[in-house]
């Protein structure tokens, strides 16, 4: 009984702390909204990436304000921002940097590449060869790069947002599934609504448009990352997350007749990312605990690139989203 009271007290203390720590979210979104119209889904997912240390892969046609959204977000948190355009002739040294000969001292000195920034926009990542993609993904995983014989830590927080052309386009090097798995979230960005597009026209064709004002600094984001880890996840919610991921590997256990559609299910990394992302989603909403709704809201973005479809599913023109949706519709919610 004493333990139950103590546990209840802890949850209330965590909830109160999260209410205080997440107070910067509404003013931050308000500043982004001064520049960006719509795209709330993308903004919230980028914040989840920042709050968890996870990286984000975006798929969508050009012209949907992906670059503007990321650079605006960087300004609101006083973070450094670099946009790297990936091309077929790019080299790993163009990303991480190289050793340069200094004629005055007669020694080689490191020249750091554009990867040394808080927020990186890797534009059209599937236009670069595999060795460049792997150099970026290694930096994402290790949070450090080696130039010459010396290893340098990357700035913290460190968020990579990579954009990818839809695969049908020519001249692309598709990311291998194992490397796509390193991205916490994969987002599909859609066109704005008619009303939003009219508002975009009014704002972007005027004399000048508003600039965002900084709301916080990167140190506050690092503190928020530590607090996000404390968000309470009930054991029933944990079981629900494991059930969702297991249903991608053993659908029959959950009365799902879709095993012929799935070549490979989601890895344990999906379980970890789904839990952490659900915690961050609850944090953004100012809650100290995770609900099934948090898991459902973020689940599609965590799983859509981790469920690999079979040839049979592709022949039936099924998409990973349709398969994942069937899992969420079927697995029992606590």
N, C-alpha and C positions, 0 to 999 in steps of 0.2 A: 504493500500500500504506500509506504514511504517512498519507494522507488518510483511508483506511478506519479505521485505528486511532484517529486523532484524532476522527472522526465517532462511533465506538463509545464513546470516552471521554466525548464530549459527551452522548450519550444516557444513559449511566450517571449522569453528573453531574445531568442534568435529572431522571432518575427518583428519585435520592436527595433532591433538593430538593423534589420533589412529594410524596414520602413524608412529609417533615417538615412541609411547608406544609398538607397535607390532614389533619393529625392532629386538627384541631378538628372534623372531620365526625362521627365516631362519638359524642363527647360531646354535640354539638349535637342529633343525631337522638335521642339518649337523653333529653335534656330535653324535646323535643317529644313523645316517646312517653309522658312522665309525664302529659300532658294529653290527647293525641289517641290514639285506639285505631284501629289500621289506617291506611289512607290513606298508606302508605309511598310509593306511586307519586306521589301529589300532592306530598308533602313533598320527595322527590328532585327532581321537576321544578321546584318553586319554588326550590330551591337552585341548579339549573342556570340558572334565570333570573337569580338574584342574582350568580352567578359569571361570567356572560357579559354582563350589562347588557341582556339581552333581556327582553321582557315576555310575560306569560302570559294566555291567554284560556281561561276555564273554562266548560264547559257541563255542566249537571246540575240535577236537581230540587232544590228548597229542602230544608234540614235535613240536609245531608251534612257539616257542620262546616267549610265553606269559610272563613267569617269567623274562626272560632276557630283554625283552622290558621295562617292568615296572621298574626293578632295574636300567637299563641304564638311563631311564628318571629321576629317583630319583637322580642319580649321577650328571646329567647335571644341576639340580637346587639346588644342595647341600641340598637335603631333606633327612630326615630319612626314612628308608624303612624296612618293616617287612613282611615276608611271613609266613602265618599261614596255615598249612595243616589241613583241616577239616576231622575228622574221627568220626565214630559212638560213640566212648567213650569220646569225647570232652565235657567239662563242660563250662558253661558261665564264671566261675572264671578263666579258662585257657585263656580266651580272655581279660577280663577287669582287672583282678587282684584280690587280696584277702587281708584279714588282717592276719598278721603273728605275733606270740607272740615273743617279744624280752626278752630273759632271763635276760639280764643285767639290763634293766630298769623296767622289770615287767609289760610292757604295750604292747598293740597290735599296730602295725604300718602297714600302707598300703604298699603292694608291687604291683606296677603297672604292668599290663599285656602288651602283645605285641601290643595291640591296640593303645598304646600311640606312634604313629609315624605319619609322614605326609602322607605317601603313604602305604597302606595296600594291599597286595595281598592275598585274601581269596581263597585259592586253593580248588577246589571241594566242594563248599559250600553246594551242595545237598547230601553230604555224612554225614553231621552232623544232629543230632536230632533237632526238631523244636525249643526247648528252647534256643539252641545255636544260631540258625539262627535269632531268634527274638532278642537276646541280641546284635548281630551285627547290625541288622537293626535299633534297638532303638538308638544305638550309632551313626549310620549314620545320623539319623533324628535329634537327639538332639545335636550332636557335643559335648556331654559330657557323663561321666559315673559316677555311684555312687559305691564307695567301702566303706562298713560299713555304717557310717552315713554321710560321706562327699562326695560331688559332685566335680569332677575334670573336667575342660574343656580339650578337646582333642586339639592337636596342630593344628594350622592353617597355610597353607591350609591343609585340610584333605580330601583325596581321597581314596575310597575303590574300588578296582577292583576285582570282584569276578568271578571265573571261575566255570562253571557248566558242568558236564558230560551230554552228550545227554541222554535224559530220558530213552531210551530203556535199559540202563545198569542196572544190578541188584544191590541191596543193596543201593539204593539212596532214599532220602526223598525229593520229588519235592517241590520247593518253592511255597507256596500258591500265587495265582494271586495278592492278595492284597499286598503281600510283594514284589513281583517282580515289582509292580507298583512304588515302592520307588526308583528303579534304573532309572536314567535319560535316559541312553542309554543301549540297548542290541545289542551286536555285534556278528556277525557270522563270525568266522575266517576260511579262506579257505587255502588250500595248496598253496605253492609258485609255480611260473611258472618253467618250465624246466631250463631256463637260470638262474633264481634266485637260484634254487637248486644247480646248478653247481657252482655258486659263493659262496654259503654257504659251499659247500664241500671244495673249495679252501681255504676259510678264516678260517674255524673251524678245519681243520686238519693240519694246518701249525704249525710251532714251537710256535708262540704266536700271539695273535690278539690284535688290538688296544683297548685302554681304552678311554672312553669319558672324555672330560675335562669339568669342571663346567663352565656354561655360565652366570648364575645368581643365586640369592638366593631366599628363600621362600617369603621374604618381597616384592620382585619385582612381584611375582605372585599375592600376595594380592592386590597390587596396580593395576595390570592388571585386576583383578576381578572387581574392582570399575569402571575402564574405560570401560570394556565390557558392563556394564549396560547402558552406555551413547550412545552406537551405535544406530543410528537413524533407526526407523522402521516406514515406511509410513502407513497411515491409510488403504490404499488398500492392503498392505501386511498383516496387522493385520486381515483384513476381510478374506483374503485368508487362513490364518492359522486357523481361526475359522471355515471357510467352510470345510477345510480338516478334522478337528476333528468332526464336525457335520455330515459329510458324513459317518462316522463310526457308528453313532447312528441312523440317519434318511436318509438312502441311496436314498430313493424314491424322496426326495426333490431335488436331483441332477441327476435324471434320471438314477440311478444305480439300476440294478435288482439283488442286492446281500443281501437283508435283511434276506433271509433264511440261508445265510452262516454265519451270525454274531450273536453270542449269546449275547455278551456285547460289546458295543463300548468303545472308549477311554474316560477317565475321564477328568475333567477340568485341572488336573495336566498335562495332555498331551499338552494342549494349552499353559500353562505356560512354560513347558520345551522346547516345540518346538520353542517358541519365543526366549527364553534365549540361546538355543543351536544355533539357526540361527544367533544370534548376535555374539556369540563366533566364529562361522564359518567365518563370515564376518571379524572379528578381525584378525583371523589367515591369511586371504588373504590380510590384510592391508587396508581394506575398512571401512569407517565410516558409512555405511548404509547397510541395508539388502536387498537382491534381492530375487525374487522367486526361483532362482537357489540355494541359501543358504538353503531355506526351503526344496526344493526337495532333496538336497544332504544329509541333516541330518534327513529328515522326516522318512525314513524307520527305522532308529536306535531308534527313539523316539517312534514309533507306533507299531513295530512288536510284542512287548510283552504286548501291551495294548489292542489289538483287539483279543477278545476271540471268537474262531470259534464254530459254532454249530456242533452237531453230524452229520448233513447232509453234512456239508463241509468236515468233517473228513472222512466220507464215500466216498466222491468224491475225497479224497486225495488232497484237497486244502491245501495250506499253508497260514499263516497270511501274508507273503510277497506278495503272488499273489493277495490277496484281497486288501492290501494297495496299491499295484501298480496300480490296476484298479481304485482306488479312485484318485490317482495322475494323471492318464491318462485322467480322465473324468472331474474333477473339473476345472473350467475355471481359467486360470492363468491371473493375472492382467497385 
